[in-house]
């Protein structure tokens, strides 16, 4: 079995994909340990425990990492938001509905648009959380 596993690395395409995946996992793990500058971790951890507040609810939807105030604490929330937006737009907009009915190429376009819209949504969500937390800290 070990011999079969080592043979995976002899194929250049498979070796490249495995190393690429490991690099992405490393970046992901490092991003969860890089703190956001200016955030008070004690305040955030106390807010994270209160699931009745808006911050606690957002933290629960993002995987419970908002209280840690790290670089990747939003999780997949922006992508899910973008995906929901595009699934609603396919029902509302005739142009996007036509693209979705093109088959696999249309779905590929919509998936690409979803990924592109995810970045601005993540920026807006991150800024709103950042501003909201600072306003809550100033009111304390």
N, C-alpha and C positions, 0 to 999 in steps of 0.2 A: 504494500500500500504506500509506503514511504517513497518507493521508487516511482510509482505512478504520479505522486504529487510533485516530485522533483522534475519529472518530464514535462510538466506544465511550463516550467521556466525555460525550457529549450525552444519552445515556439515563440518567435519574436512578438507576434501580435498578442498572444495571451500574456506574455511577460509584461508587455507595455500596459495592457489593461489592468492587470493585477497591481502593478506599481502605481498607476494613475488612481485607482480606487483607494489604495493605502495612503497616498498623498492627500486625497480629499478627506479621508477619515482623520488624518493628522491635523489638517487645517480646521476641520469641524471641532475637534476636541480642543485645539488651542484657542479657537474663537469663544469657547465656553469658559475659558479661564482668564480672558483679557477683560478687566473691569472697564466700565465706562467712566471717563474722567468727570469729576464733579458730583458723582452720586454718593450719597451716604448709605453704606451697606446696612447699618443698624436700623435706619428708618425704613429702608426697603424690606428688610426681613420682617419687621413688625407689621408693615402693611400687607405683606404677602400672606400672613397667617389669617387675616380677616377676609374670609371668602364672601362676606356679605357686601363688601365695597366693590366699586367698579374696578379698582386696581386688582383686587383678589380674583374677580371674575375673568379679567383679561389675562391674568397670570395662569389661571386654570386652563383657559383656551390655548395658551401658547406652550403648554407643557410644564407649567410651574417654575419656569426659569426667570421670570421677570424680577422676582425678588432678589436674584443674584446680581442683577444689573451688569450683565456681560455683553460682549459684542454681538453674540448670536442669540440673545435671550428671546427674541420674537418667535423663534422656531419657524414652523411652516404656516403660521397665521397669515402672513401677507400672500402667500401662494394660494391658500384656500380662499381668501377674499377675492383674489383676481379670478380664480376658477369659477366662483359663484357669480361674479359680475358677468363673465363671458357666457356662462350657461343661461343667465337671464337675458342677456343681449341677443342670443340666438332666437329666443322666443319673441322678442320685441322688434328687432331690426331686420327688415327683409334682406338687406345686403349681407349681413353676417349669417343669416339663415341660409342664404344661397351658397355662401362659402362652405358652410357646414355640410351641405348636401352634395358637395363635390366628391365625396368619398374620402379615401385615405389622405389625399393631398390637401383637402379642405380641413380635415381634422388636424393635420400637421401644421397648417397655417395658424389655426386657432390656438393650438398648443404653444406655438412660437409667440403669438401675441400675448398669451397669458403669462408666459415667462418674462416678456418685456415689460408688461404692466406691473409685475410683481415688485420690481425695483422701486418705482415711484411710490407704490403703496407702502412698502417697507419704510421708506424715508419718512412719509407722512405719519405713519403709525409710530415710528420711533420718536419723531419730534413731538407728537402729541403726548406720548407717555413721558418724555423728558420734561416738557413744559408743565404737564400736570403734576408730576412728582415734585418739581421745584416749587410750584405754587402751594402744594400741600405742606412742603417743608417750611416755606415762609410763613404760613398760617399757624404753625405750631408754636 
